[in-house]
Amino acid sequence: MKQIYLIIIVIVGLGWLWFFPEQEEVTFVNQGPIDYDVIVIELKGEVVFPGVYHFFEPMTLKEILSYAGGLTEEADLSSLQLSETIDQDRNITILSKQPTPQTDIVKLNINQASFKELITIPGITETKAASIIIYRENYGDFHSLDELINVKYIGVATLEKIRPYLTVG
């Protein structure tokens, strides 16, 4: 009888090990966030969907343009190298076959321009236009455009931006 109990215990023990083996301990290692090199491409001009695109691996110009929907019918292909591999941040402008028409700039006389006329000039805000008129009333007419540097809110950068639109005589 003892032998039968012993055989039953051995069989149950072996069955237990067979059907319920010891679990392996799995250790997870957190290495932190992975930094990916992002290539930022800004597409402008004759592209179906111009804008900023982010890529995680170098790509050819042809592949990048396909992500942007391709080129428009007016795109000039003569200056493009579609097989060029782009592997760093770039701004890409696709030119048009047809030259953009030059608009003639009408110059305003700074000594006679009204407030409404001054604010139509790109780079002149309402505050700058008011400052020009106040300066003109206090100190008289301008003798050269360089005198605009003395007007409040107008610096060198603003003066160079508005210079093509103004005249003194």
C-alpha positions in Angstrom: 0.0 0.0 0.0 2.9 2.3 0.8 4.2 1.7 -2.7 1.0 2.7 -4.3 0.8 5.9 -2.3 4.4 6.6 -3.1 3.8 6.0 -6.9 0.7 8.3 -6.8 2.7 11.1 -5.1 5.5 10.8 -7.6 3.1 10.8 -10.6 1.2 13.8 -9.2 4.5 15.6 -8.6 5.8 14.9 -12.1 2.4 15.9 -13.5 2.5 19.1 -11.5 5.9 19.9 -12.9 4.8 18.9 -16.4 1.6 21.0 -16.5 2.7 23.9 -14.3 6.4 24.5 -15.0 8.3 27.2 -13.1 7.8 30.7 -14.6 10.8 32.5 -16.0 11.4 35.9 -14.6 11.4 38.6 -17.3 13.3 41.7 -16.6 12.5 44.9 -18.6 15.1 47.5 -19.0 14.0 51.1 -19.6 16.6 52.9 -21.7 14.7 56.2 -21.8 13.3 58.0 -24.9 15.0 57.3 -28.2 16.1 60.4 -30.0 15.4 60.4 -33.7 17.1 62.7 -36.2 14.3 64.7 -37.8 14.9 66.3 -41.2 12.6 69.3 -41.7 11.9 70.2 -45.3 9.9 73.4 -46.3 8.5 73.2 -49.8 7.4 76.5 -51.5 6.3 77.5 -54.9 4.8 75.2 -57.6 4.0 72.3 -55.4 0.5 70.9 -55.0 0.6 70.9 -51.2 3.4 73.4 -50.1 4.3 73.4 -46.5 6.7 71.9 -43.9 7.4 68.2 -43.9 9.2 66.1 -41.4 11.2 62.9 -42.3 13.2 60.5 -40.2 15.6 59.3 -42.9 17.3 60.8 -46.0 15.1 60.9 -49.1 15.4 61.9 -52.7 13.8 65.1 -53.9 11.5 63.0 -56.1 10.2 61.1 -53.0 9.7 64.3 -51.0 7.8 65.9 -53.9 5.5 62.8 -54.1 4.6 63.3 -50.4 3.7 66.9 -51.2 1.3 65.8 -53.9 3.7 66.3 -56.8 4.4 69.4 -58.9 1.9 71.7 -60.5 1.7 72.1 -64.3 3.6 75.5 -64.1 6.6 74.0 -62.3 10.0 74.5 -63.9 11.8 71.2 -63.9 15.0 72.5 -65.5 16.6 73.6 -62.2 15.6 70.4 -60.3 17.7 67.3 -59.6 15.1 64.8 -58.7 17.7 62.1 -57.7 19.4 64.4 -55.2 19.3 63.0 -51.7 18.2 65.4 -49.0 19.7 64.5 -45.6 19.5 67.8 -43.7 17.0 70.6 -43.0 16.3 72.6 -46.2 14.0 75.1 -47.7 13.1 74.2 -51.3 11.4 76.6 -53.7 10.1 75.2 -56.9 10.1 78.0 -59.5 7.5 78.6 -62.1 8.0 78.4 -65.9 6.3 81.8 -66.3 8.1 84.7 -64.8 6.1 86.6 -62.2 4.9 89.9 -63.5 6.6 92.9 -61.9 4.2 95.5 -60.6 5.2 99.1 -60.9 5.5 100.7 -57.6 3.8 104.1 -57.2 5.9 106.3 -55.0 4.2 108.6 -52.5 5.5 112.0 -51.7 6.3 111.8 -48.0 5.7 115.5 -47.6 2.2 115.4 -49.0 0.9 111.9 -48.2 -2.1 111.6 -46.0 -2.6 109.2 -43.1 -4.7 106.9 -45.3 -2.1 106.9 -48.0 0.7 106.2 -45.6 -0.9 103.1 -44.0 -1.2 101.5 -47.5 2.6 101.2 -47.7 3.9 97.8 -46.6 5.8 98.2 -43.4 4.0 101.3 -42.1 1.5 100.7 -39.3 -1.0 103.2 -38.1 1.4 104.2 -35.3 4.2 104.8 -37.7 2.0 106.8 -40.1 0.8 109.0 -37.2 4.4 109.5 -36.1 5.4 110.6 -39.6 2.6 113.2 -39.8 3.4 114.5 -36.3 7.1 114.8 -37.1 6.3 116.6 -40.4 4.0 119.1 -38.6 6.6 119.8 -35.9 9.7 120.0 -38.0 8.5 120.9 -41.5 9.0 119.0 -44.7 11.5 116.2 -45.2 14.5 117.1 -47.3 15.6 113.4 -47.8 14.2 110.0 -46.9 17.1 109.5 -44.5 15.5 112.0 -42.2 12.8 109.4 -41.5 15.2 107.7 -39.1 14.5 110.6 -36.7 10.8 109.7 -36.6 9.6 107.7 -33.6 9.0 104.0 -34.3 11.1 104.0 -37.5 14.4 102.4 -37.4 17.0 101.4 -40.1 15.2 98.2 -41.0 11.8 99.9 -41.4 13.4 102.7 -43.4 15.0 100.2 -45.9 11.7 98.4 -46.2 9.6 101.5 -47.0 12.2 103.4 -49.0 11.1 102.0 -52.5 7.6 103.3 -51.9 8.4 106.9 -50.9 9.9 110.0 -52.4 10.5 113.6 -51.1 9.6 115.5 -54.2 
